Amino acid sequence: MSRATLQDVARMAGVSVATVDRVLNRRPGVRAETVRRVETAVGALGYRPDPLAARLARATHLKFCFLLPVRATSFAAMLEEEACDARRWLADQRAEVDVRRVDVFDPVVLSEALAGIDETYHGVALVALDHPSVREAIDALVARGVTVVTVVSDVPHSRRQHFVGVDNSAAGRTAGSLMGRLCRGLEGSIGVVAGSFALRDHAERLFGFQQVMSAEYPGLTVLPPRETRDDFERNRAVGAELLRDHPDLVGLYSIGAGNRGLVEALEAAGRARDVAFIGHELTDHSRQWLLSGTMDAVIDQNPGHEIRSAARVLIAHCTGMPLVEGQERIRIGIYIRDNLP
């Protein structure tokens, strides 16, 4: 069936298109009986306003900014690639997006980038650091009427309108459950490496991981986590230290990125096949490590889904369109060598 139009509603109600428009937009000057006829026609035809057509009529063009990590990690590169690809789809929606790379680990830099969003932008999507200055910068944008969506990592106590990402506590619990099963029957230490616990996703993953490990696998000791800002050289150094200082190391959980450094440390120590290694994000590199047996499992989130969802959410909030919650739910993926897509 074709979509009902304003003309269809006007024809059924026996009024002009201008009168239908006045009724739908709750403008005064229309008799109650006329309002009733128009509303009856709207219900009978199942008429729904077309936001794109309305924006075309008003010559409204939406402009968004995506603030993505400056770090040269594979996952950050995938996010940026997906954001650039989304430009073609957004153009069909009378919207455009600027992609800016920012050091999301630095609260000063990130909050200054948010403060630099000028009045030409209708919405912002960002990988966020949960820090007071960042929360304040987000709140200031929202107060100016800019829609803010957080992606991958959230700032839940800010006034942002929506978070696009997985349940990171559940992702951490999943990693803990997999680690316990991989190390079943063993006793020893588990190393944990993260980018920054100021990133909400990293903190929540650690919380979920420790919950499962402490409750269900008491024979495995989770070592104090180390922060490396997702830098592969720092990861290599930390990995080498963990292997040297803890000969009983039986597992390694990487919460963030920069996993090439950990792989190099494992291979240099000759432990690439006997330490259970779990990380996040299915990239070209992690795919190869799964195939080689250096990495045992990857907890994944789909960056393309996240970027497209962020764009849809921004458009919905800026135009009053309804959100389809199921479409915007980002699901956790679990990959081992045998189920790679």
C-alpha positions, 0 to 999 in steps of 0.5 A: 500500500502507498503511504497516505498523503496530506492530499488524501487526508484533505480529500477524505475530510472535505477540507483544504490541505492548508486546513489539514496542516493547521490541524496537525500542527495544532494552530488556532482558527479551525472549528472543532467539527473540522478538527474532528473530521481531519483527525478521523481521516488521519486515523482511517488512513493511518496517515503519518507525517513524513519528516523528510518531506517536512524538512524539504518544505522548510528547506531544513538541512541537518548538520552533525559532528562525530567526535571519534578517537584520535588513537590509531587503533583498528577499532577507532579506524573502523568507527571513522570509516563507518562514519565516513561511509554514512555520509552518503546515506545521510545526504539522502536524509538532508543531513551531513556529518563532519568527522573529527578525531579527538584524544578521548582519553584527555578530558581537557581536550575532549571538553574543549572539542565539545565547547568548540561545536558552533551554532551551525550543528544540530547534533553531536555523537562522541566516544565519551570520557566520564569526567566532570569537565566532559559532563559539563561540556555535554550539558552546555551543548544540550542547554543550547539545543544541540542533541548529544549522543554518546557512542561506545562509552557513555556519560550516564549522568550527563544530559545526553539524550541517548547512548549507543553501545553494548551493555559493557558490564554484560560484556565484561561478565561474558569475558569472565565466564569465557576466561573461567571456562578456558582456565577450568581446573587451573590455578594461577593469575589473570592479567588485566590491561585496559585503556583507561578506567575513566572510560565508562565502557572499560570500567564497566567491563572490569566490574563485570569481569571481576564479578564473575571471576571472584564469585565463580572461579576462586582458584584464579587470582585477578591481578590489579588492572593496568592502564595503557591508554590503548597504546600498543607499545605500553601494552607490550611493556606491560605484557612483558612485565606480567609474564616476567613477574607472574610465572603462574600467569594463565590468562590475559584479559585485554579490556581495550585496544592496542592488543598487538603489543600484548601479542608481541609480548606473549610471542617473545616469551614463548607463551602465545599458546598456553596463556588464555587470551581474551580481548574485544572487537573483531578487527583484521588483526584479532581475526588473524590472532584467533586463527593462529591460536594466539587469541582465544576469544573476542567480545565484539560490538558492531561499529557499523551498527553503532555509527548508523544507529547514532545517526538515526538517533540524532535524526529522530531527536532533531525531527521528532521521529519515533525511535525503533528500540529494537533496531537501535539495540547493540548486541554483544558478539562472541567470536572464536576461531571456529565461528568467524564471519 
